[in-house]
Amino acid sequence: MSRADGNGRDERTGPAEQAGPAARTTPGPRSAAPAAPGPSAGDGSLRRTRPSPLWALGLFRSELVTVFRRWRTLALLGVLAAVPLLIGIAVRIETGDGGSAGGGGGGGPAFIAQITNNGLFLVFTALAATLPLFLPMAVGVVAGDAIAGEANAGTLRYLLVAPAGRTRLLLAKFTAVLAFCLVATVTVAVSALAAGALLFPLGEVTLISGTTISLGEGLLRALAVAVAVAASLTGIAALGLFISTLTNSGIAAMAATVGLLITVQIVNTIPQLDAVHPYLFPHYWLSFADLLRAPVYWEDLLRNLGLQALYAAVFGSVAWARFSNRDITV
């Protein structure tokens, strides 16, 4: 059946028209086209699936606030800040009667014998003392609690309701852990610099190679050392984040990360296992001392950075694979 419209074209009618609008919306190749420009179908879903960069920045800021508001994090930073002060006081007491730091027998952390001549060496001593255990343990606690702590508290499911998605959420948490690595290292360095300036004289710095540099250049070297130490913690951060995706218990994830750290440290000291030492993440941690040479020895420093990047890539990838397929029930 047909009729002519006002323009002379035939407009065919039939059972579909007589049945009402529901029958005329049969899916076809072009049936979805009119709905695309609509604000309710297009714009809203696009905002949910593609958050703006500012929204992602807000997610990262929220993770930073969450990490540094916890009493546990503040307590860890307090302990790290106290270590250089204790070392400085111990050296000051020991050398108060004219003795030498370390008892003259070469004991104690690296650079401890130079502290009495220049308080800037307390920065290097404190970083050398905290890097094998205190700093990585603090990072392991924060990284291990990143995902498992949210799951244990029941907030992980609500975080995933937001338009960020699992990948962006995991990246935000990993970036927040890396920020903690830097803040923790700077906390040790600043505390050591303040204690060294109060307890010992500051002046020109004599490097390991025997070259003397100005105090300003020595401060720049200290900053470079702090950045190198923070970068050395990238591997344990990625490893802790991966372990955090395996369990819903924050305590279990933190204990497993710290336990693995201690195990790897023990393995790294066994001479019979020297073949695997170059592949362990803490093996090149003390290579930051090469920044105190003139010229700087870059070989071990670059090996350390490459090894940390490898651990971050491998364990970051398996953490993403685990987290993206994880069934979030709490």
Secondary structure as GFF3:
##gff-version 3
##sequence-region A 1 330
A	DSSP	beta_strand	2	4	.	.	.	ID=ss1
A	DSSP	beta_strand	10	12	.	.	.	ID=ss2
A	DSSP	alpha_helix	15	18	.	.	.	ID=ss3
A	DSSP	three_ten_helix	23	25	.	.	.	ID=ss4
A	DSSP	three_ten_helix	33	35	.	.	.	ID=ss5
A	DSSP	pi_helix	39	43	.	.	.	ID=ss6
A	DSSP	alpha_helix	44	49	.	.	.	ID=ss7
A	DSSP	alpha_helix	53	69	.	.	.	ID=ss8
A	DSSP	alpha_helix	71	94	.	.	.	ID=ss9
A	DSSP	three_ten_helix	101	104	.	.	.	ID=ss10
A	DSSP	three_ten_helix	112	114	.	.	.	ID=ss11
A	DSSP	alpha_helix	121	130	.	.	.	ID=ss12
A	DSSP	alpha_helix	134	153	.	.	.	ID=ss13
A	DSSP	alpha_helix	156	161	.	.	.	ID=ss14
A	DSSP	alpha_helix	165	199	.	.	.	ID=ss15
A	DSSP	beta_strand	205	206	.	.	.	ID=ss16
A	DSSP	beta_strand	212	213	.	.	.	ID=ss17
A	DSSP	alpha_helix	215	232	.	.	.	ID=ss18
A	DSSP	alpha_helix	234	244	.	.	.	ID=ss19
A	DSSP	alpha_helix	250	267	.	.	.	ID=ss20
A	DSSP	three_ten_helix	271	273	.	.	.	ID=ss21
A	DSSP	three_ten_helix	277	279	.	.	.	ID=ss22
A	DSSP	three_ten_helix	285	292	.	.	.	ID=ss23
A	DSSP	alpha_helix	299	324	.	.	.	ID=ss24
###
